[in-house]
């Protein structure tokens, strides 16, 4: 069966410290713990933390394997963008920073104009965008069909 607009998306990535990223994503952003499992010490066994909002069609899966550490290797373009359709409160930014995040400028001026970029404890970027989806303006040269024909 082909995927459709209602298909659930899992964003999976390694973590250095599940306690630190849980603090950031849960207490900082307000995601709920969807699932948690503790692995063992054998290769292939890993600790797992899934976070999300109960009504969202996506969630984060963060893993840590003690027997074979996979170092997170995010780039400036590894973004998780949340379209808020409103201003980003300084209280939310302060809460994210208080729980291990760091506000940084984006190398892409679009995100500096339309949002706030916060780096999580593993170095991945969260962009809190003030725009609504799908009203976001596509970057120059982007295919317009991706943005609903805009």
PyMOL commands that set and color helices and strands:
alter all, ss='L'
color gray80, all
select helices_A, chain A and resi 18-29+90-98+109-114+144-147
alter helices_A, ss='H'
color red, helices_A
select strands_A, chain A and resi 9-14+32-37+47-52+58-64+79-83+102-104+115-119+125-129
alter strands_A, ss='S'
color yellow, strands_A
deselect
rebuild
show_as cartoon
